[in-house]
């Protein structure tokens, strides 16, 4: 009498099967999740009131890093190669960056001045001077700020070709480029892509 063989896979993997499944899981984490985290997106929690009312304390944001930063890729103390940024931020973008006075701390602000421009803050207005507008133009921020918002701190700042001038939307309660200067391009992590929490305010920017 010939016994039929059961072709169904056994549910008992044994120790070897469990180890193999773990190896496969780690492999896919390295292949898919790690590059996604390193090159594409990063989570960020808003802390403080400097970007109110557009971004409030404890909101959970997803930051788009793709193409916006320079990253050294390697293992341990050895860098295998460097991925250089190729996109430029636009005026009005909300970005996350390393605080120039303490790179271990991350800030969120809005881009006001672009590389190579001159920024003048006077009489609560912001005037931008660049190659296209040598005589300057008054910045219109009506898309994201109330007309009642005023920008204090009379000053003139000339940006190098690798610096950004950033301000908080809550101008009266923001520590920003008015007090500690421009942000070097290399310190900008990326721009806000999604507000994921709270769910009622979820939004793609």
N, C-alpha and C positions, 0 to 999 in steps of 0.2 A: 504494500500500500504506500502510495507516494503522498507525503505530507505537503500541503500547500504552504508556501512561505508568506509571511505577513510583510507586505511592502510598505506598511505605514511606518513613519519614523518613530523611533522610541522617544518617550517623554523623559526617560531617565538618561540625562546627558553624562552624569558622572562628573568627577572632579575635572577631568580633561576637557569635557564639553563646556563646563562653566568658565574655565580659564580662557578657552577659545572665544567664547561670547564676550568676555571682558576685553580681550585683545581687540576684537572687531569694534567694540564700542569706543575704546580709546582711539583706535585708528580713525574712525569717522569724526570724532571730536576734533582731532588734530587736523584732518583734511577739510572739514566744513566749518565748524564753530570757531576755531581759533582764527583763521583768516578773516572770517566775518567780523569778529571782535576787534582784531588788530587793524584792519584796513578800512572797514566800512562804517560801523556804528559803535556808539558808546552811550551807556545810560548816564543820566546826570540829574541830580536833585537840586532844585532851586533853593537857595538859602538866603533869607533876608528879604527886604522890601525894595531893593534898588531898581527892580524892573517892573514894579507895579505901575499901572493896573494890568499890563499885558501879560506878565508872568509873575505869579505869586509864590510865596514861601511854601516849600514842601511839594511843589508840583514836580512830576516825574517826566523828564524829557528824553528823547532819543536824538543823539547828535550824529549828523552825517559827516564822516571823516574822509570819505572817498575823494582823493585828489586834492585835499586841502592841507595836507601836512607832510612833513619830511620824517620818515620813519627809518630807524636803523633796525635791520632784521638780523637776528643771530641767536646764538645760544650762549648763556653764561656771560662772560666778559668779551666774547668775540663777536664782532659784527660781520655778518656774511656779505650783506649788501645794503644799500640805502635806496629807499623809495622816495623820490622827491615830489613835492607838490607841483601841480600844473594848473590849478584853477585859482582865480583871484576872487576875493570876496567883493560883493557889491555894496554900495552905500545903502544902509537900511537893514542889512542882514543882521540877525541876532546870532552872536557867536559865543563859544566857550573857549577860554584860553587860560594859560598858566599866568598867575599874578606875577608881574615882573619883579616885585619885591620879595616874593617867596614862591618859587616855582612848584612847590608841593601843594599849593592852594589853587583851586580853579574858580574863575569868575565868569559870569555871564553878563554881556553888555551888547549894545547896538553899535554897528560900524557907522561912524559919521565922516571921518576923513580917510581918504585912500592914499596909498604910497605916492610920494612926490608932491602932494598938495600942501597948501598953506591954509591953516584954520584960524579964523579970527572970531573970538567971542567978545561981543561988546553990546551994551544996552540990551542984554537978555536975548540977543539974536546971534545966529551962527552964520558966518560968511565963508564961503569956500573959494579959494583961488587955485586955478590949475591952468594947464596949457590951453584948454578949450575956452576957459573963462578967465583971462588974465586980469580983468577988472573986478572979478569976483561976482558971486551970486548968493543971495540969502537963501539958506536951506529951508525948504518947505517940508515940515514933518507932520502935516495934517493927517496923513494916512494912518499914523500910529500914536500920535499924541494929541491931547486936547489943546485947543487954542490958548487956554489959560496957563499952560505950562511955560515957564520961563527958564532960560539957561543962564545962570549966574556965573561969575568968575571971569572978569575981563582979562584976556590974554591972547597972544598970537603964537602959534606953534607951527613950525615948518617940519614936515615929515620927510624922512629919507625914503629911498625907493624900496624899503623893506619894512615899513612901519604903518600901523593903523592908529587912528584916533578914535577912541570908543567912549560912549557915554551910557549911563543908565537911563531908562525911561522916566524913572522917578527922580528927576533932576535935583530936587532939594534934599534927597536922602541917599545919594549915590556917591560912593568913592570910585572915581574913574580917571580918565586921562587928564582931567582938569587938575587933579592933585598929584598924580604920580607919573604922568607922562604917557607917551605913545606905547603901543604894544608891538614888539617885534613879530614879524611874520612867522618866525619859527616857533613862537610860543602859542600860536592859535591852533587849537585842536580841530575845530570844525564848526559848522553852523547848525542851528536848531532845525531839525527835520520834522519831528512829531511831538506833540504834547500827549502823552499816553495816560496820564493821571492828573486830576480826577477824570473819570470816564465822561462825566457830563460836560467837560470842557475839552475833550479829545479833539485834536486838530492836526492836520498836515500843513506844514508851512512851505 
